[in-house]
Amino acid sequence: MRVPEFFHIAPACEKSMNGTCNNTEPGKGERVEDVVDGLCKGRLELGDSTDSTSEKGFSDNCSVTSSGSSTGVRYPMATANPGEEANESSQRHQSLVNAARVLLESIGEDVHREGLRKTPERFAKALEFLTSGYQQSIEEAVNGALFEEDVDTQEPVTVKDIDVFSLCEHHMLPFFGKCTISYIPHKKVIGLSKLGRIVDILSRRLQVQERLTKQIAETVERVTEAQGVAVEVEARHLCMACRGVQKNNAVTITRSMTGVFKTNTVWRQEFLNK
Ligand SMILES: [Zn+2]
């Protein structure tokens, strides 16, 4: 199986893709192939960096489409009737509160004890915030912050260390870290804070890091019409740290490059050495 160029996991997992990894410390009788089956394998097939936005995981999850409309989200951005929208949102909130009660009862807790009385409500609010990206529009977020500039300078604009906080879709546990975005403008520049907004909107939903990285690159490219975009996300996954293989210090690095970053080795190298 070919490992896509933007896909790099350090330090534990990359070799495990080839079944040669010793770092995952499989237990007695446990085979690496079995451990990664259905997780890493499936994702690798998804994340071919030569794909366009037609990639399944992208179009299913992301509010951005190549035509620039906000279709394709699980929850519509806005319904025709604002009253209907508010109603739908409060129904969803109540479902989350109920679900949280069920979760607490399922682990044997007493939902009526003092400390837990308001927990279902807090849980619902927290999850709504962490998945609020489904309801937000990239177009609205960047609106008014694109500036026509005669800046075909052939020099990249780079913003480093943008905070990323997302939820892994396999375990609904957080993964978090930093993101670096570099783009080479073509007649347009974007307000720099808007790059952070794009990262927030795309990360506040259930994600896998590989797809998130690719979505950020493709979104910045589409919005700015840049000559090329390079994105790197470096994150720690709680599902890897506090459960499963319990690798507390493992950092996963993913990259995605578009346009001239793909073809021009100088830009590519400069980004990698940033
Ligand atoms: Zn996970």
py3Dmol code that shows the C-alpha trace and the ligand (Angstrom):
import py3Dmol

protein = """\
ATOM      1  CA  MET A   1       0.000   0.000   0.000  1.00  0.00           C
ATOM      2  CA  ARG A   2       1.380   3.403  -0.938  1.00  0.00           C
ATOM      3  CA  VAL A   3       1.636   5.984   1.833  1.00  0.00           C
ATOM      4  CA  PRO A   4       0.337   9.325   0.538  1.00  0.00           C
ATOM      5  CA  GLU A   5       2.853  12.165   0.635  1.00  0.00           C
ATOM      6  CA  PHE A   6       0.933  14.281   3.143  1.00  0.00           C
ATOM      7  CA  PHE A   7       0.506  11.367   5.466  1.00  0.00           C
ATOM      8  CA  HIS A   8       3.168  10.901   8.068  1.00  0.00           C
ATOM      9  CA  ILE A   9       2.745   9.575  11.527  1.00  0.00           C
ATOM     10  CA  ALA A  10       5.545   9.913  14.027  1.00  0.00           C
ATOM     11  CA  PRO A  11       6.893   8.175  15.876  1.00  0.00           C
ATOM     12  CA  ALA A  12       4.870   5.054  16.500  1.00  0.00           C
ATOM     13  CA  CYS A  13       2.582   4.395  13.639  1.00  0.00           C
ATOM     14  CA  GLU A  14       4.230   4.840  10.250  1.00  0.00           C
ATOM     15  CA  LYS A  15       6.092   1.560  10.308  1.00  0.00           C
ATOM     16  CA  SER A  16       3.051  -0.222  11.568  1.00  0.00           C
ATOM     17  CA  MET A  17       1.449   0.513   8.216  1.00  0.00           C
ATOM     18  CA  ASN A  18       3.979  -1.862   6.719  1.00  0.00           C
ATOM     19  CA  GLY A  19       3.571  -4.336   9.537  1.00  0.00           C
ATOM     20  CA  THR A  20       7.160  -3.784  10.669  1.00  0.00           C
ATOM     21  CA  CYS A  21       6.602  -1.563  13.666  1.00  0.00           C
ATOM     22  CA  ASN A  22       7.890  -2.593  17.067  1.00  0.00           C
ATOM     23  CA  ASN A  23       6.843   0.583  18.826  1.00  0.00           C
ATOM     24  CA  THR A  24       3.208  -0.333  19.197  1.00  0.00           C
ATOM     25  CA  GLU A  25       4.209  -3.174  21.523  1.00  0.00           C
ATOM     26  CA  PRO A  26       1.507  -5.573  20.503  1.00  0.00           C
ATOM     27  CA  GLY A  27       0.567  -7.979  23.260  1.00  0.00           C
ATOM     28  CA  LYS A  28       1.278 -11.657  23.217  1.00  0.00           C
ATOM     29  CA  GLY A  29      -0.497 -13.308  20.311  1.00  0.00           C
ATOM     30  CA  GLU A  30      -1.533  -9.905  18.937  1.00  0.00           C
ATOM     31  CA  ARG A  31      -0.703  -9.258  15.298  1.00  0.00           C
ATOM     32  CA  VAL A  32       0.064  -5.766  14.015  1.00  0.00           C
ATOM     33  CA  GLU A  33      -2.138  -6.486  10.986  1.00  0.00           C
ATOM     34  CA  ASP A  34      -5.099  -7.160  13.245  1.00  0.00           C
ATOM     35  CA  VAL A  35      -4.486  -4.086  15.367  1.00  0.00           C
ATOM     36  CA  VAL A  36      -4.443  -1.668  12.445  1.00  0.00           C
ATOM     37  CA  ASP A  37      -7.137  -3.443  10.468  1.00  0.00           C
ATOM     38  CA  GLY A  38     -10.120  -1.219   9.839  1.00  0.00           C
ATOM     39  CA  LEU A  39      -8.484   1.886  11.258  1.00  0.00           C
ATOM     40  CA  CYS A  40      -5.240   2.984   9.643  1.00  0.00           C
ATOM     41  CA  LYS A  41      -5.757   0.881   6.518  1.00  0.00           C
ATOM     42  CA  GLY A  42      -9.124   2.352   5.661  1.00  0.00           C
ATOM     43  CA  ARG A  43      -7.893   5.866   6.266  1.00  0.00           C
ATOM     44  CA  LEU A  44      -4.867   5.415   4.085  1.00  0.00           C
ATOM     45  CA  GLU A  45      -7.016   4.540   1.154  1.00  0.00           C
ATOM     46  CA  LEU A  46      -9.077   7.648   1.805  1.00  0.00           C
ATOM     47  CA  GLY A  47      -6.255  10.125   1.981  1.00  0.00           C
ATOM     48  CA  ASP A  48      -4.641  10.193  -1.413  1.00  0.00           C
ATOM     49  CA  SER A  49      -3.296  13.683  -1.817  1.00  0.00           C
ATOM     50  CA  THR A  50      -3.797  13.552  -5.569  1.00  0.00           C
ATOM     51  CA  ASP A  51      -7.545  13.356  -5.071  1.00  0.00           C
ATOM     52  CA  SER A  52      -9.656  16.418  -5.410  1.00  0.00           C
ATOM     53  CA  THR A  53     -12.571  17.367  -3.194  1.00  0.00           C
ATOM     54  CA  SER A  54     -14.410  14.354  -4.505  1.00  0.00           C
ATOM     55  CA  GLU A  55     -12.796  12.305  -1.746  1.00  0.00           C
ATOM     56  CA  LYS A  56     -15.585  10.687   0.177  1.00  0.00           C
ATOM     57  CA  GLY A  57     -14.584  11.799   3.635  1.00  0.00           C
ATOM     58  CA  PHE A  58     -14.274  15.361   2.445  1.00  0.00           C
ATOM     59  CA  SER A  59     -17.559  15.791   0.689  1.00  0.00           C
ATOM     60  CA  ASP A  60     -19.454  14.026   3.428  1.00  0.00           C
ATOM     61  CA  ASN A  61     -18.152  16.175   6.185  1.00  0.00           C
ATOM     62  CA  CYS A  62     -17.236  19.554   4.892  1.00  0.00           C
ATOM     63  CA  SER A  63     -19.416  22.549   4.294  1.00  0.00           C
ATOM     64  CA  VAL A  64     -17.163  23.699   1.492  1.00  0.00           C
ATOM     65  CA  THR A  65     -17.682  22.579  -2.050  1.00  0.00           C
ATOM     66  CA  SER A  66     -15.828  23.486  -5.182  1.00  0.00           C
ATOM     67  CA  SER A  67     -18.738  25.603  -6.333  1.00  0.00           C
ATOM     68  CA  GLY A  68     -18.462  27.638  -3.164  1.00  0.00           C
ATOM     69  CA  SER A  69     -21.907  26.823  -1.857  1.00  0.00           C
ATOM     70  CA  SER A  70     -22.490  25.514   1.634  1.00  0.00           C
ATOM     71  CA  THR A  71     -24.047  22.235   0.736  1.00  0.00           C
ATOM     72  CA  GLY A  72     -22.956  18.821   1.896  1.00  0.00           C
ATOM     73  CA  VAL A  73     -23.123  19.424   5.647  1.00  0.00           C
ATOM     74  CA  ARG A  74     -24.992  16.983   7.841  1.00  0.00           C
ATOM     75  CA  TYR A  75     -26.842  19.823   9.502  1.00  0.00           C
ATOM     76  CA  PRO A  76     -27.968  22.524   7.116  1.00  0.00           C
ATOM     77  CA  MET A  77     -26.468  25.951   7.691  1.00  0.00           C
ATOM     78  CA  ALA A  78     -29.809  27.660   7.684  1.00  0.00           C
ATOM     79  CA  THR A  79     -33.292  26.550   6.952  1.00  0.00           C
ATOM     80  CA  ALA A  80     -35.720  28.750   5.062  1.00  0.00           C
ATOM     81  CA  ASN A  81     -37.565  29.444   8.272  1.00  0.00           C
ATOM     82  CA  PRO A  82     -35.524  30.798  11.219  1.00  0.00           C
ATOM     83  CA  GLY A  83     -38.198  29.615  13.696  1.00  0.00           C
ATOM     84  CA  GLU A  84     -37.890  26.097  12.358  1.00  0.00           C
ATOM     85  CA  GLU A  85     -34.132  26.306  12.699  1.00  0.00           C
ATOM     86  CA  ALA A  86     -34.331  27.360  16.358  1.00  0.00           C
ATOM     87  CA  ASN A  87     -36.763  24.554  17.040  1.00  0.00           C
ATOM     88  CA  GLU A  88     -34.502  22.001  15.403  1.00  0.00           C
ATOM     89  CA  SER A  89     -31.551  23.258  17.415  1.00  0.00           C
ATOM     90  CA  SER A  90     -33.398  23.019  20.731  1.00  0.00           C
ATOM     91  CA  GLN A  91     -34.580  19.480  19.886  1.00  0.00           C
ATOM     92  CA  ARG A  92     -31.011  18.516  19.137  1.00  0.00           C
ATOM     93  CA  HIS A  93     -29.875  20.038  22.425  1.00  0.00           C
ATOM     94  CA  GLN A  94     -32.478  18.075  24.379  1.00  0.00           C
ATOM     95  CA  SER A  95     -31.421  14.849  22.624  1.00  0.00           C
ATOM     96  CA  LEU A  96     -27.839  15.463  23.694  1.00  0.00           C
ATOM     97  CA  VAL A  97     -28.886  16.080  27.305  1.00  0.00           C
ATOM     98  CA  ASN A  98     -30.902  12.848  27.288  1.00  0.00           C
ATOM     99  CA  ALA A  99     -28.041  10.935  25.702  1.00  0.00           C
ATOM    100  CA  ALA A 100     -25.630  12.214  28.363  1.00  0.00           C
ATOM    101  CA  ARG A 101     -27.974  10.937  31.099  1.00  0.00           C
ATOM    102  CA  VAL A 102     -28.036   7.522  29.425  1.00  0.00           C
ATOM    103  CA  LEU A 103     -24.236   7.537  29.221  1.00  0.00           C
ATOM    104  CA  LEU A 104     -23.906   8.323  32.931  1.00  0.00           C
ATOM    105  CA  GLU A 105     -26.415   5.654  33.895  1.00  0.00           C
ATOM    106  CA  SER A 106     -24.674   3.163  31.611  1.00  0.00           C
ATOM    107  CA  ILE A 107     -21.411   3.517  33.507  1.00  0.00           C
ATOM    108  CA  GLY A 108     -23.277   2.945  36.774  1.00  0.00           C
ATOM    109  CA  GLU A 109     -23.529   6.545  37.966  1.00  0.00           C
ATOM    110  CA  ASP A 110     -26.357   8.140  39.869  1.00  0.00           C
ATOM    111  CA  VAL A 111     -27.482  11.043  37.675  1.00  0.00           C
ATOM    112  CA  HIS A 112     -29.269  12.632  40.630  1.00  0.00           C
ATOM    113  CA  ARG A 113     -26.274  13.041  42.885  1.00  0.00           C
ATOM    114  CA  GLU A 114     -25.150  16.596  43.551  1.00  0.00           C
ATOM    115  CA  GLY A 115     -22.033  16.697  41.359  1.00  0.00           C
ATOM    116  CA  LEU A 116     -23.758  15.202  38.328  1.00  0.00           C
ATOM    117  CA  ARG A 117     -27.049  17.044  38.426  1.00  0.00           C
ATOM    118  CA  LYS A 118     -26.050  19.595  35.814  1.00  0.00           C
ATOM    119  CA  THR A 119     -23.530  17.424  33.977  1.00  0.00           C
ATOM    120  CA  PRO A 120     -25.831  16.332  31.107  1.00  0.00           C
ATOM    121  CA  GLU A 121     -26.574  19.994  30.362  1.00  0.00           C
ATOM    122  CA  ARG A 122     -22.872  20.916  30.515  1.00  0.00           C
ATOM    123  CA  PHE A 123     -21.937  17.923  28.361  1.00  0.00           C
ATOM    124  CA  ALA A 124     -24.500  18.922  25.727  1.00  0.00           C
ATOM    125  CA  LYS A 125     -23.180  22.482  25.613  1.00  0.00           C
ATOM    126  CA  ALA A 126     -19.573  21.315  25.398  1.00  0.00           C
ATOM    127  CA  LEU A 127     -20.315  18.890  22.566  1.00  0.00           C
ATOM    128  CA  GLU A 128     -22.312  21.536  20.731  1.00  0.00           C
ATOM    129  CA  PHE A 129     -19.337  23.878  20.921  1.00  0.00           C
ATOM    130  CA  LEU A 130     -16.848  21.200  19.859  1.00  0.00           C
ATOM    131  CA  THR A 131     -18.969  20.351  16.812  1.00  0.00           C
ATOM    132  CA  SER A 132     -20.151  23.883  16.026  1.00  0.00           C
ATOM    133  CA  GLY A 133     -18.163  23.837  12.784  1.00  0.00           C
ATOM    134  CA  TYR A 134     -20.980  21.873  11.154  1.00  0.00           C
ATOM    135  CA  GLN A 135     -23.192  24.930  11.446  1.00  0.00           C
ATOM    136  CA  GLN A 136     -20.694  27.541  10.310  1.00  0.00           C
ATOM    137  CA  SER A 137     -19.964  28.778   6.867  1.00  0.00           C
ATOM    138  CA  ILE A 138     -16.445  29.397   5.595  1.00  0.00           C
ATOM    139  CA  GLU A 139     -17.849  31.963   3.179  1.00  0.00           C
ATOM    140  CA  GLU A 140     -19.412  33.993   5.980  1.00  0.00           C
ATOM    141  CA  ALA A 141     -16.295  33.719   8.121  1.00  0.00           C
ATOM    142  CA  VAL A 142     -13.926  35.077   5.479  1.00  0.00           C
ATOM    143  CA  ASN A 143     -16.384  37.539   4.009  1.00  0.00           C
ATOM    144  CA  GLY A 144     -14.864  41.005   3.660  1.00  0.00           C
ATOM    145  CA  ALA A 145     -11.383  39.843   4.554  1.00  0.00           C
ATOM    146  CA  LEU A 146     -10.071  39.146   1.076  1.00  0.00           C
ATOM    147  CA  PHE A 147      -8.055  41.980  -0.387  1.00  0.00           C
ATOM    148  CA  GLU A 148      -7.059  42.505  -3.989  1.00  0.00           C
ATOM    149  CA  GLU A 149      -3.317  43.109  -3.951  1.00  0.00           C
ATOM    150  CA  ASP A 150      -0.758  43.131  -6.674  1.00  0.00           C
ATOM    151  CA  VAL A 151       1.321  40.631  -4.786  1.00  0.00           C
ATOM    152  CA  ASP A 152       2.441  38.052  -7.265  1.00  0.00           C
ATOM    153  CA  THR A 153       5.661  38.155  -5.307  1.00  0.00           C
ATOM    154  CA  GLN A 154       6.338  34.447  -5.537  1.00  0.00           C
ATOM    155  CA  GLU A 155       6.951  34.616  -1.820  1.00  0.00           C
ATOM    156  CA  PRO A 156       4.902  32.520   0.559  1.00  0.00           C
ATOM    157  CA  VAL A 157       2.879  33.992   3.420  1.00  0.00           C
ATOM    158  CA  THR A 158       3.174  31.715   6.433  1.00  0.00           C
ATOM    159  CA  VAL A 159       1.234  31.653   9.688  1.00  0.00           C
ATOM    160  CA  LYS A 160       2.693  29.303  12.258  1.00  0.00           C
ATOM    161  CA  ASP A 161       1.410  27.719  15.453  1.00  0.00           C
ATOM    162  CA  ILE A 162      -2.311  28.140  14.920  1.00  0.00           C
ATOM    163  CA  ASP A 163      -4.060  26.239  17.722  1.00  0.00           C
ATOM    164  CA  VAL A 164      -6.007  23.189  16.599  1.00  0.00           C
ATOM    165  CA  PHE A 165      -8.535  21.434  18.789  1.00  0.00           C
ATOM    166  CA  SER A 166     -10.695  18.711  17.288  1.00  0.00           C
ATOM    167  CA  LEU A 167     -12.462  15.439  18.080  1.00  0.00           C
ATOM    168  CA  CYS A 168     -11.345  12.166  16.552  1.00  0.00           C
ATOM    169  CA  GLU A 169     -14.253  10.516  14.827  1.00  0.00           C
ATOM    170  CA  HIS A 170     -13.210   7.016  15.883  1.00  0.00           C
ATOM    171  CA  HIS A 171     -13.451   7.617  19.637  1.00  0.00           C
ATOM    172  CA  MET A 172     -14.923  11.112  20.001  1.00  0.00           C
ATOM    173  CA  LEU A 173     -11.892  12.012  22.078  1.00  0.00           C
ATOM    174  CA  PRO A 174      -9.917  15.222  21.572  1.00  0.00           C
ATOM    175  CA  PHE A 175      -6.839  15.619  19.470  1.00  0.00           C
ATOM    176  CA  PHE A 176      -5.031  18.931  19.635  1.00  0.00           C
ATOM    177  CA  GLY A 177      -1.871  20.711  18.629  1.00  0.00           C
ATOM    178  CA  LYS A 178      -0.608  23.285  16.164  1.00  0.00           C
ATOM    179  CA  CYS A 179      -1.112  24.039  12.522  1.00  0.00           C
ATOM    180  CA  THR A 180       1.086  25.918  10.063  1.00  0.00           C
ATOM    181  CA  ILE A 181      -0.404  27.345   6.880  1.00  0.00           C
ATOM    182  CA  SER A 182       1.662  28.734   4.051  1.00  0.00           C
ATOM    183  CA  TYR A 183       0.243  30.114   0.816  1.00  0.00           C
ATOM    184  CA  ILE A 184       1.651  31.846  -2.235  1.00  0.00           C
ATOM    185  CA  PRO A 185      -0.797  34.622  -3.162  1.00  0.00           C
ATOM    186  CA  HIS A 186      -2.125  35.300  -6.587  1.00  0.00           C
ATOM    187  CA  LYS A 187      -3.623  38.810  -6.732  1.00  0.00           C
ATOM    188  CA  LYS A 188      -5.474  38.267  -3.442  1.00  0.00           C
ATOM    189  CA  VAL A 189      -4.450  38.163   0.193  1.00  0.00           C
ATOM    190  CA  ILE A 190      -6.578  37.044   3.096  1.00  0.00           C
ATOM    191  CA  GLY A 191      -6.835  38.687   6.521  1.00  0.00           C
ATOM    192  CA  LEU A 192      -4.439  36.582   8.567  1.00  0.00           C
ATOM    193  CA  SER A 193      -6.854  35.942  11.429  1.00  0.00           C
ATOM    194  CA  LYS A 194      -9.201  34.340   8.902  1.00  0.00           C
ATOM    195  CA  LEU A 195      -6.773  31.469   8.479  1.00  0.00           C
ATOM    196  CA  GLY A 196      -7.371  30.737  12.156  1.00  0.00           C
ATOM    197  CA  ARG A 197     -11.134  30.933  11.607  1.00  0.00           C
ATOM    198  CA  ILE A 198     -10.893  28.405   8.767  1.00  0.00           C
ATOM    199  CA  VAL A 199      -8.946  26.046  11.040  1.00  0.00           C
ATOM    200  CA  ASP A 200     -11.563  26.464  13.801  1.00  0.00           C
ATOM    201  CA  ILE A 201     -14.544  25.804  11.546  1.00  0.00           C
ATOM    202  CA  LEU A 202     -13.011  22.701   9.987  1.00  0.00           C
ATOM    203  CA  SER A 203     -11.700  21.293  13.270  1.00  0.00           C
ATOM    204  CA  ARG A 204     -14.901  21.797  15.282  1.00  0.00           C
ATOM    205  CA  ARG A 205     -16.494  18.651  13.945  1.00  0.00           C
ATOM    206  CA  LEU A 206     -15.657  14.955  14.047  1.00  0.00           C
ATOM    207  CA  GLN A 207     -12.432  14.535  12.138  1.00  0.00           C
ATOM    208  CA  VAL A 208      -9.422  12.447  11.364  1.00  0.00           C
ATOM    209  CA  GLN A 209      -6.235  14.482  11.308  1.00  0.00           C
ATOM    210  CA  GLU A 210      -5.330  13.485   7.762  1.00  0.00           C
ATOM    211  CA  ARG A 211      -8.644  14.716   6.381  1.00  0.00           C
ATOM    212  CA  LEU A 212      -8.624  17.892   8.468  1.00  0.00           C
ATOM    213  CA  THR A 213      -5.184  18.794   7.101  1.00  0.00           C
ATOM    214  CA  LYS A 214      -6.297  18.266   3.535  1.00  0.00           C
ATOM    215  CA  GLN A 215      -9.519  20.217   4.017  1.00  0.00           C
ATOM    216  CA  ILE A 216      -7.618  23.204   5.431  1.00  0.00           C
ATOM    217  CA  ALA A 217      -5.266  23.244   2.422  1.00  0.00           C
ATOM    218  CA  GLU A 218      -8.028  22.903  -0.141  1.00  0.00           C
ATOM    219  CA  THR A 219     -10.214  25.496   1.563  1.00  0.00           C
ATOM    220  CA  VAL A 220      -7.448  28.099   1.753  1.00  0.00           C
ATOM    221  CA  GLU A 221      -6.593  27.433  -1.878  1.00  0.00           C
ATOM    222  CA  ARG A 222     -10.191  27.806  -2.990  1.00  0.00           C
ATOM    223  CA  VAL A 223     -10.923  30.926  -0.956  1.00  0.00           C
ATOM    224  CA  THR A 224      -7.713  32.800  -1.823  1.00  0.00           C
ATOM    225  CA  GLU A 225      -7.186  31.361  -5.318  1.00  0.00           C
ATOM    226  CA  ALA A 226      -3.560  31.094  -4.262  1.00  0.00           C
ATOM    227  CA  GLN A 227      -0.870  29.639  -6.480  1.00  0.00           C
ATOM    228  CA  GLY A 228      -0.337  26.981  -3.886  1.00  0.00           C
ATOM    229  CA  VAL A 229      -1.010  26.121  -0.253  1.00  0.00           C
ATOM    230  CA  ALA A 230       0.916  23.982   2.216  1.00  0.00           C
ATOM    231  CA  VAL A 231      -0.451  22.887   5.569  1.00  0.00           C
ATOM    232  CA  GLU A 232       1.090  20.943   8.402  1.00  0.00           C
ATOM    233  CA  VAL A 233      -0.784  19.780  11.487  1.00  0.00           C
ATOM    234  CA  GLU A 234       1.039  18.381  14.479  1.00  0.00           C
ATOM    235  CA  ALA A 235      -1.210  16.903  17.140  1.00  0.00           C
ATOM    236  CA  ARG A 236      -1.527  14.625  20.136  1.00  0.00           C
ATOM    237  CA  HIS A 237      -4.471  12.272  20.262  1.00  0.00           C
ATOM    238  CA  LEU A 238      -6.048  11.439  23.604  1.00  0.00           C
ATOM    239  CA  CYS A 239      -7.369   8.190  22.130  1.00  0.00           C
ATOM    240  CA  MET A 240      -3.747   7.172  21.705  1.00  0.00           C
ATOM    241  CA  ALA A 241      -2.516   8.648  24.988  1.00  0.00           C
ATOM    242  CA  CYS A 242      -5.069   7.628  27.595  1.00  0.00           C
ATOM    243  CA  ARG A 243      -6.401   4.386  26.153  1.00  0.00           C
ATOM    244  CA  GLY A 244      -5.419   1.825  23.501  1.00  0.00           C
ATOM    245  CA  VAL A 245      -1.664   1.793  23.051  1.00  0.00           C
ATOM    246  CA  GLN A 246      -1.246   4.491  25.753  1.00  0.00           C
ATOM    247  CA  LYS A 247       1.520   6.306  23.961  1.00  0.00           C
ATOM    248  CA  ASN A 248       1.468   9.548  25.842  1.00  0.00           C
ATOM    249  CA  ASN A 249       4.163  11.388  23.931  1.00  0.00           C
ATOM    250  CA  ALA A 250       3.358  10.298  20.391  1.00  0.00           C
ATOM    251  CA  VAL A 251       2.852  13.215  18.039  1.00  0.00           C
ATOM    252  CA  THR A 252       1.133  12.768  14.707  1.00  0.00           C
ATOM    253  CA  ILE A 253       2.260  14.969  11.838  1.00  0.00           C
ATOM    254  CA  THR A 254       0.199  15.337   8.682  1.00  0.00           C
ATOM    255  CA  ARG A 255       0.836  17.522   5.654  1.00  0.00           C
ATOM    256  CA  SER A 256      -1.081  18.541   2.610  1.00  0.00           C
ATOM    257  CA  MET A 257       0.169  20.593  -0.320  1.00  0.00           C
ATOM    258  CA  THR A 258      -1.592  22.019  -3.338  1.00  0.00           C
ATOM    259  CA  GLY A 259      -0.620  23.924  -6.497  1.00  0.00           C
ATOM    260  CA  VAL A 260       2.985  25.052  -6.826  1.00  0.00           C
ATOM    261  CA  PHE A 261       3.946  23.483  -3.514  1.00  0.00           C
ATOM    262  CA  LYS A 262       3.340  20.155  -5.179  1.00  0.00           C
ATOM    263  CA  THR A 263       5.446  20.853  -8.243  1.00  0.00           C
ATOM    264  CA  ASN A 264       8.121  23.272  -7.066  1.00  0.00           C
ATOM    265  CA  THR A 265      10.722  21.537  -4.948  1.00  0.00           C
ATOM    266  CA  VAL A 266      12.165  24.848  -3.710  1.00  0.00           C
ATOM    267  CA  TRP A 267       8.864  25.938  -2.128  1.00  0.00           C
ATOM    268  CA  ARG A 268       8.263  22.490  -0.869  1.00  0.00           C
ATOM    269  CA  GLN A 269      11.658  22.313   0.790  1.00  0.00           C
ATOM    270  CA  GLU A 270      11.296  25.799   2.249  1.00  0.00           C
ATOM    271  CA  PHE A 271       8.004  24.783   3.840  1.00  0.00           C
ATOM    272  CA  LEU A 272       9.461  21.585   5.235  1.00  0.00           C
ATOM    273  CA  ASN A 273      12.384  23.558   6.716  1.00  0.00           C
ATOM    274  CA  LYS A 274      10.177  26.334   8.079  1.00  0.00           C
TER     275      LYS A 274
END
"""
ligand_1 = """\
1
ZN
Zn -9.299 8.125 18.045
"""
view = py3Dmol.view(width=600, height=400)
view.addModel(protein, "pdb")
view.setStyle({"model": 0}, {"cartoon": {"style": "trace"}})
view.addModel(ligand_1, "xyz")
view.setStyle({"model": 1}, {"stick": {}})
view.zoomTo()
view.show()
